[in-house]
Amino acid sequence: MAPKYTDFEIPVEVAGVRFRNPFLVASGPTTMNADQLRAINDNGWAAASLKLTIYPTPYINGRPRYGYYEQEEYLSFTSEKRLTLDELLKLIEEGRKVAPDIVLFSNITYSGEDVEGWIKVAKQCEDAGVHINELNMGCPNMSFNVEMSGEDHGGPKTGASLGSHPEAASRIVKAVKEETNVPVFVKLCPEGGQMGRVAKAVIDAGADCVGGNANRLAVVPLNLDDPVASTNMLQREIGLSCMSGRWVLPLAKRDAYEIRRMIGPEPAAFACGGVTEWRDAVEMGMCGADLVGLCTATLIKGYGFMPEFIHHVKQYMQEHGYETWRDLRDLVVRNLKSAPELTLFEGHAQIKDPNLSAPCVFNCPAHVPAQGYVRAVAAEDFEMAYRLICSKNPFQSICGKICDHPCEEACTRRHKDEPLRIRDIKDAVLR
């Protein structure tokens, strides 16, 4: 079915490559075959980063084990199937035929120790017709997973393990740039706390664009009746999982901001992590991203939401006077202040919910909002105080005379001088 909206143009240019808009399907299970690429092309996306390819075949390459936690809105996976180099090269060739309007990224890692291996793989991708080589130095579900679990036996350092070392990453980027002709992007990971520093190093080494991945290595919810057994029924033991989804968006925006602050305004940067709605993508741009990747959203919703997504972004930009994506890019980066620089106003925030649970409220068997009605009395709003007192049950006039006032025992004022006489205040209001 043809999409409702067909204007996909919010043009962005990075390293001489034109993208029809800033939005791409990030590397993952939804960029593994030609049918997927055709759907990505037809639904207005600008680019696709093909499924991760590790050459030679990695020591972590099992059958996919995914879990989606709907209430928490996150996705986890402990094992996944990567592409072989031959599969990747064939997919690049097919993709150029079936998806002519999108930019194709390889997403490659060489799992050996020498730089020549990276060059070899990148050259073969270029010869197959890829538009951009994306060097993956960010996936935490490779050797970094092994290191974190304490089972490292000295295997090759790939993904996040490699990307936390600026010297090693820079050496690879410099070599690949010198020996290939298509733009080189570098994908890093916030694990280890080195992402900003490494981003600056690889840009200085010649990378055309740098960004972070969406995943964080974490522990999934446990079965408290059997905590050492997996809650994923497709595996036996518990294990560290790559976690992504909407929950990671605030962290991903911080990553984008950190990279932009480190590399400055001129180099290109991409970002992904938790982007689900069009507003999320705009926020990523404001935090420094030239390109914004989505992955988990495509697993949950498919590809067909992008035409409306683009429509709303274009509408927002028109309403706010942004002619290009660059006009809104970096707004947060330029204006975000550190804590010592903040302008603070005298006073306090207005309480919107007078039923907040202070210790006095929690200690009351009826959970009458003592904090709320005491504040109302202080403001001489006795009608509001009366309503709050009677909000829990109709017997408050009796409680105001005979209850043993456990609220006063919990009153935090007692740590300064003496508890507030909450029962007497209640009794006075109800007279």
ABEGO torsion letter per residue (X at the ends): XBBABABABBBBBBGGBBBABABBBBBEAAAABAAAAAAAAAAGBABBBBBBBBOBBBABBBBBBBBBBAAAGBBBBABBBBBBAAAAAAAAAAAAAABAABBBBBBBBBABABAAAAAAAAAAAAAAGBABBBBBAABAABAAAAAAAGABAGBBBBEAAAAABAAAAAAAAAAAAAABABBBBBBBBABGGAAAAAAAAAAAAGBABBBBBABBBBBBBBBAABAABBABAABABBBBBBBBEAAAAAAAAAAAAAAAAAAEAABBBBBBEGBABAAAAAAAAAAGBABBBBAAAAAAAEAAAAAAAAAAAAAAAAAAGBABAAAABGAAAAABBBAAABBBBBEBBBBABAABBBAAAAABAAGBBAAAAAAAAAAGBAAAAAAAAAAABAAAAAAAAABAGAAAAABAAAAABBBBBAAAAAAAAAX
